[in-house]
């Protein structure tokens, strides 16, 4: 439900069922206006020829565009090109109607007004200019229109509606943007809260693990003190596990509240090196060969949060290779972005599981290292960096890859 609401907020003005429904409605008014004017035209034979030929073609094309929009989606260039059909219909109406009639002018007026539904200010101004040119060319060739004292006012009105359309579109886009942004932030927060419930059990499990280690460490320290032995090592373990439990809770709380991360320039190898160093023993125990070359490419990021994100991705890859395999970590810099690709030769992921991966993987598996906040929170961390996380797999048994796209640090 949350994802559907976000999609509605981000929907393009061109291509939404609501906008095309109104476009079809206004085109129906356009046809009705010209049809009523044609029924009262002085030359009945020419009028009937125009009604029999032009209106059916226009109606079929309009409904075809509407059906294509509703069921397949309409690309903006095609939606814009459809206005040539409107201008062509109105221009052909001069065959049956006097150019100076009010119906023809209103028809041109409606074409310009219809263009506002595409929400493109420049395009609406272009349609208004084309309407003025076509109307002007036809008016100059009609003696009755040349004698009309109000022809200058009609030109001015067509031009004015063009500029007014630009104002309406710009104002509407601004209102939509300022209205949608707070809702998108709220929806993102609600999405995180929905993951919180799924991740809570796993997080409690991971907090219990360091707390259990601390309790055992305290018992061990007590026994060593009785025997007069050194307790430095045991105290170090207690401090490390206490810090680990604290980090789990801090990261969990950061995820549940909408807060900006403090980003600064740092080399991409900083978080990657930290994760590789922490997991080197685990890689050796699993028999996983690591392919990794450090790089000095600079990014904008929070090292602590990126360590958390990469730790989770590495652990997912290692857990997918219980019998050993190969873990490849590569990066590339292109067009102001740095992409880190983590590929494993593990169990892979079925295609039907990819869409729900960020929800079903929200809770960590028992016994795994890292902060255990799941792929849902990992994606949140990447998104707070202005980046993107993409998980791909050819299928079960064929391995998987995780691609993290981050902003490169600006060169000074």
N, C-alpha and C positions, 0 to 999 in steps of 0.2 A: 504493500500500500504506500509506504514512504517513497519507494523508488518510482512508483507511478505518479505520485504527486510532484516529485522533482522533475520528472520528464515533462509533465504538463507545464510547469513553470518555465522550463527551458525550451519549450517547443518553438520552432521557428514561426514567425508571422506568416511566411509563405508555406502553405502546405497543411495548415491546420484545418480540420473539417469545418470548424465554425466559420473561418474566413471564406472558404469556398462556398459554403451555404449562403452567406450573405452576397457573395459575388454572383452566384446564380440568381438570387432574388433580385438584385439590382439589374442584372441583364434581362430578367423577365419584365421589369418595369420599363427598360429601354425598348424592348420589343412592343410592349403595350402602348407606349407613347407614340411610336412610329406607326403602329397599326391603326390607332384611333385617328391619327392625322391623315393616314392614307385613305381611310374610309370616307373622308370628307373632301378628298382631293377632286379637282374639277375634271381631270382626265381619268375616267374609270378604267379604260382598257389598260393603260400603262400601269395603273395602280394594281390591278389584278395580276398582271404579269409579274410585277415586283413581289407581291404577296406570295404567289405560287412558287417563285424561284428562290428569292433571297431568304425569306423567313425560314423555310424548312432547312436549308443548308446551315443557317446560323443556329437554329435550334438544335440540330443534330450535333454540331460541333461543340456547342456549349454544354450539352448533357454528357458528351463523350469526355470532355475535359473534367467535368465534375466527377464522373465515375472513375476516371483515372486517378484523380486526386484522392478520392475516398478510399480506393482499394489498393492502389499501388504507390501513391505519392507523386507529387508533381514538382519537378525541378523548377527553381526560380526562373531560369531563362525561358522555359516553356510557358510558365504562367505569364511572364511579361510579353512574350510573343503573341499570346492569345488576344492582347489588346489590338493587334492589327486586324483581327476579326471584327472587333467592335467598330473600329474606325472605318473598315471596309463596308460594314452594314450601313452605317450612317451616311457614308459617301454615296452608296448605291441608292439610298432613299431619295436622293435628289432626282433620280430618274422618274420617280412617281410623285414627288412633292416639290412645291416651289421652294427654292433655297431660302427665301426670305420668310418662310412660315415659322411660327413659333415652335412647332414640333421638332424641326431639324435642329434649331438652336438648342432646345432643351436636351435633345439626344446627345449632341456634342458635350453639353454640360454634364450629363450623366456619365459619359465615358471618362471624363476627367475625374469626376467624383469616385467612380468605381476604382480608379487606380490607387486610391488611398488605402484600399484593403490589402495591398501587397506590402505596405509599410516601408516603401523605398522612396525617400524624398526626391532624390535625383530623377528616378523613373517617373514619378508623378509629374514633375516639372516638364520632363520630356514629352509625356503624353499631352499635357496642356499646350505645349508649343506645337506639336503635330496637329492637334485639333484646331488651333488658330490658323495654321497654314492651310489645312484642307478646307476649313470653312471659308477662309479668305479667298482661296483660289476659286471655289465654287460660287462664292458671292459675287466676285468680279465678273464672272461670265453670265450672270443672271441680271437682265435689265431691271427687273422688279426689285431686286435687292439693292442695286445701285441707287435706286430712287428712294430707298428706305432711310429716313432721317435718323433712325435709331441703330444703324449698322455699326457706327463707331462705339456706341455703348455696349453692344453685344460683344465686339472684340475685346473691349476692356473687361467685361465680366468674365469671359473665358480666361483671359490672362490672370485676372484677380483670383479666380477659383484655383488656378494652378499654384500661385504663391500661397494661397490660404491652405491648400492641401499639404504643402511642404510644412507649414506651421503646425497643422493638425497632426501630421505624422511624427514630427520631431517632438511635439509635446506629449503625444500618446506613448511614444517609445521611452521618453524620460520617466513618465509616471509608471510604466510597466517595470522599468529597470529598478527604480527606487522602491517599488512595492515588492518585486520578486526577490531582491537580494536579502532582506531580513528573513523572509520565509525560507529561502534556501539555507541560510545559516541555521535557522531553527530546525529545519528538517534534517540537516546534517547532524545536529546535536541529538535529535531524537533517534536517528539511525545508530549513533554511538551508544545511546542508552539501551537500545534494543540488543546490541551486542554485549552490553555490560551484563545483562541477565544471563546470557549464554556463557559468558566467560567467567562468571563469578565462581562457579564450582571449581573450575580449574585453577583460578587464582588462589582460592582458599587452600587448595591442595598444595600449591607451590609455596605459599607462606608457611604452611604446616611443616614442610620439609626442612627449611632452615631453622625454624623454631625447635623442631625435634633435635636437630644437630646441636643447637645451643644448649638444650637441656642435657644431652649426653656429654657435651663438652664441660659443662659445669660439674657434673658428677665426676668426670675424669680429673678435673682440676682439684676437686675436693680430695680425691684419693691420693693424688700426687703430693698435695700439700701435707697430708698426714705422713707420707713417706719421706718428706723433705726433698722431693725431686723438683726439677725445673718445670714451670708451667707456661713458658713463653710461647711454645708452639700451639698449645691448646687455647691460650688467650687470643692468639692471632686468628685461629679458626673461628672462635666465637665472634670476634669483631667482624670478620669477613662475612659470616652468615647473617649477622645482624644487619650489616649494610645491604646485603642482598635482599633480605625481607623488606627493608625500608624502601629500596628502589622499586620492588614489585608494587608496593602500595602507592608510592609517589606516582609511578607511571600510570597506574590504574586511575588515580584521582585526576591526573592531567587529561586523561582520555575522556572522562565524563563531563568535563567543563570546557566550554568553547573558549580557548585561549590561544593567542599567537605564540609561536616558538621564536626564540631569539636566534636568528640566523646570522652567520658571519662567514667570511671566506676561509676555507680549509681544504687541504688536499684530499681527494677521494680516498687515498690510501690510508688516511688516519683511522677512520672507522673500520675499514676492511682489515687493516693490519691488526687492530685490536681484537676483532672477531677471530681471525685466523690464529692468533697467538693463544686465545682462550680455548679454541677447539682443536688444537693440533694433536693433543693426546687422544681425544675422542676419535679423530680421523684415523689415527694409527691403530687404535683398538678395533675399529670397524673395518680396517683394510681398505680405506677410501683414499685413492690417489688424488692429490690436489694439484690443479693447474692454475697458478695465480702469479701474475707479474705486477708488482707494485707500480703505481703511476703517480706523477706529481701534478696531474690535472686538477685544477682548483674548481671548487663548487661553492654554492651558498647553502650552508646547512648548520644544523645543531649536531655536534659530534656525539653527544650522549644519546640523543634520540635515534640517530642513524645507526649507532652501534646496536641499539635495541632492535631496530628494524632488520638489519642485516643478520643479527644473531638468530632471529626467528626464521629467516629465509634459509640460512645455512643449516639450522637444526632440522627444518622440514626436509631439506635435501638429504641430510645424513640419515634421518629416520627412514627415508624411502629406500635406503641401500643397506639393509641388515646384513647382507652377505658380501659387502664390499662393492666397489665400483669406482667411478671417476667423477670428480666434482670440478667443474671448470668455471672460473670467474674471469670474465673479460669485460672490457669497457671500450667505448668509443665516444668521441666528441664531435658533434655536428650541429651547426646552426644554433649555437648558443645553448645546447643541451648536452648533458653527459649521461650516457646510458650504460648501466651496469647490468650485465646478463649473467645470471647464475644458473648453470645447467648441470643436471645430474643424470645418471644412467640407471635410475631406480625403477620403482614399480609403476610409475606413470599415473595418469589420472584419466578416467573415462570422460568422454565429451559431455555427457549429461550431468556430471558432477562439477564441471568448471564454473557454471553460473552460480551455484550455491556454495562455492568454495569459501568465500569470505564470511559466510554465516556459519556453515557447519564446522569450520576450522577455528571458530572463535575461542573455544576452550582448548587448552593445551592437553596433550597426552601425558599420562603419568610417567615420571622418570626422565623426562627430557630436560635439558639444560636451558639456560637463557632466562628471559623474564616471563615467558609463557603467556604472552598477551594475545597470541593468535594472529592470523592473517588479517582479520578485520581491523585490528588496531594498527598492524603494520601498514596497511593501506592508508589509514588515517594519518600516520606519521608522514608518509610520503606525500600525501595531499597537502598537509600543512607546510611542506617545503615547496609547494607549487608544482609538484611532480605527479607522476603516474606510475602505478604498479600494475603489471600485466602478467598473468600466469598462463602458460601454454603447455600443452602436452599432445604428442601424436596419438596417444592412447595408452591403455594398460600395458605395462611391461616395456614401454618404449621411452621411459624417462620423462622429465619435465624441465621447464625453464621458467625462471622468474626474471622479468626485466624491470628495472627501476630507472625511471627517467627523472633527472634533476636539473636544475638551472645551473649553468656554468657561472663562475664568479666573473664579474665584469673586469676586463683588463684595464689596468691603470697606465 
